Amino acid sequence: MVERHGTYTTTVGSQTIDLPLVRIGDDLVIALLISVDHGVAFTECAARELAAQLSDLDVEIVASVATMGIPLGIEVSRALGLDDYVIFHKTPKIHLDDAITEPVKSITTGGSQKLLFDRERVGVARGRRVALVDDVISTGASVKAALRLLRGVGARPVAVAALVTEAMAWRAALGEDAALVRSLGSIPLFRYGPDGSLIEDWEGNAGEVGAAQRGAPDDTRGEA
């Protein structure tokens, strides 16, 4: 059973949403953004705002990661006036037997997975200016793997666009590619304080962190 700790209020561009606080480790709680749970209008609005941030980059194709990134990738493509996009999968399917692969580890799924890129779709990305779109950038692992895939097939990543970034660990993971990131908001991780309360961790480690300054958890809502 998922252990919940109320909700966290944050902004995604012009929109305000409440995210459930979910424990995923002995000393780690995350504000869980499941983009498909926030409706069509939310995704359409967020995609338009992300597309506006990409308008100066001459993006030719959008890439995203299944499954949560698919609706956002479609809507960003639509907002940019593009009629095609590419998707990296994490689940093997019949058409992916000969897929190009990259290993990846997710903070929410645990364990190792692979990103799978259909070889039949490589030509859509090769030589083109690509915006990689996803809902949350957390550790940066998925983004790093996706960028390797894109560059490995000769694509030219010009941006990494996300609804939100989570804490700061992704910056070190991405290195110079952190400069490609454009997002509509940011959220912290959460650690337990000495009294058992949740404290925002914007650095993304177990070191000393400041007390909650914004979007404080509301333990009266969203509890399982």
HUHU-V91226 format. One record per residue. SS is DSSP state (~ for helix, > for strand, _ for the rest). Layout:
BEGIN
SS
SS
END
This chain:
BEGIN
_
_
_
>
>
>
>
>
>
>
>
>
_
_
>
>
>
>
>
>
>
>
>
>
>
_
_
>
>
>
>
>
_
_
~
~
~
~
~
~
~
~
~
~
~
~
~
~
~
~
~
~
~
_
_
_
_
_
_
_
>
>
>
>
>
_
_
~
~
~
~
~
~
~
~
~
~
~
~
_
_
_
_
_
>
>
>
>
>
_
_
_
_
~
~
~
_
_
_
>
>
>
>
>
>
_
_
_
_
_
_
>
>
>
>
>
>
_
~
~
~
~
~
~
~
_
_
_
>
>
>
>
>
>
>
>
>
_
_
_
~
~
~
~
~
~
~
~
~
~
~
~
_
_
_
>
>
>
>
>
>
>
>
>
>
>
_
_
~
~
~
~
~
~
~
~
~
~
~
~
>
>
>
_
_
>
>
_
>
>
>
>
_
_
_
_
_
>
>
>
>
_
_
_
_
_
_
_
_
_
_
_
_
_
_
_
_
>
_
_
_
_
_
_
END
